[in-house]
Amino acid sequence: MLYKSLQPLDENRQHIVSGVRSIISTQPAPRAAELQQALKTSGLSFFHLPMIQIQTVSLTQNIIETFHRLHTFQHLIFTSRNGVDSFFKLWQQTGKTFPDSIKIAVIGKGTAETVVQNAHRVDYIQPGNTSRDFARYLKEEVIQSGEKVLLALGNLAPDFLQDQLSPKAQVERINVYQTLPVKDYDRKTMEKVFQNQYGLLVFSSPSAFYNFYAIYQQEKANAPLRIVSIGEITTNAILNTTKAMVLTAKKPGTAGLAQEIIKYFHLKN
């Protein structure tokens, strides 16, 4: 599903005409740096205002026991680069050899690249753009009836995939990282939003938006929000919370965000 803004784009593009050609990314530092690199020739001003931080969980007994049984699973599924990095950080602490028999499936090119960076192969990459596409692909093309599937997720990830796959497979979930709100933020950059002196805000997760919006409400701000979202889950979270102009990336990851930004500012691709 593609989302349209709740305010006409032409009205919001008045800020482009008046010279406010800037991006404020609320992503964690590595993702923000990647987006900034993708837009390096755009001429846009880029500001970083992280709203969340990612932390790998401790190696609990539950995770150790799951790792001990990893060879019994047919599929290991990742939905984010954070999940990949945290899973393999925890795995390395065990000193175990990763089983060759398990197949790895991921959503998005960036997630696949992170698996490879951790010295492992990717067997399946989602061909679609959403979690719904991913679930359908896994059910129709990847998972056989009765197979065992392990999901490596963050603590705030919804149960959507587990619910979708459970009728066909034996699905287990482990949370390998947690998402924490950023308490100390760059007040000067936040003021650009409060004073409506910015082009677009970038959000890559519902949790980043919720933390931002809590500050926005606390400050009793009323400046219009112009947002580019990484996907439908984040867009739903935003539109279920407040009225805003929201552009939703049609492709996952940094590439999709960059494309929406380029179109919004009428830039050459």
Buried (B, 14 or more C-beta within 10 A) or exposed (E): EEBEBEBEEEEBBEBBEEEBBBBBBBBBEEBBBBBBEBBEEBEBEBBBBBBBEBBBBEBEEEBEEBBEEBEEBBBBBBBBBBBBBBBBBBBEBBEEEBEEEBBBBBBBBBBBBBBEEBEBEBBBBBEBBBBBBBBBBBBEEBBEEEBBBBBBBBEBBEEBBBEBBEEBBBBEBBBBBBBBBBEEBBEEBBEBBBEBBBBBBBBBBBBBBBBBBEBBEEEEBEBBBBBBBBBBBBBBBBBEEBEBBBBBBBBBBBBBBBBBBBBBBEBEE
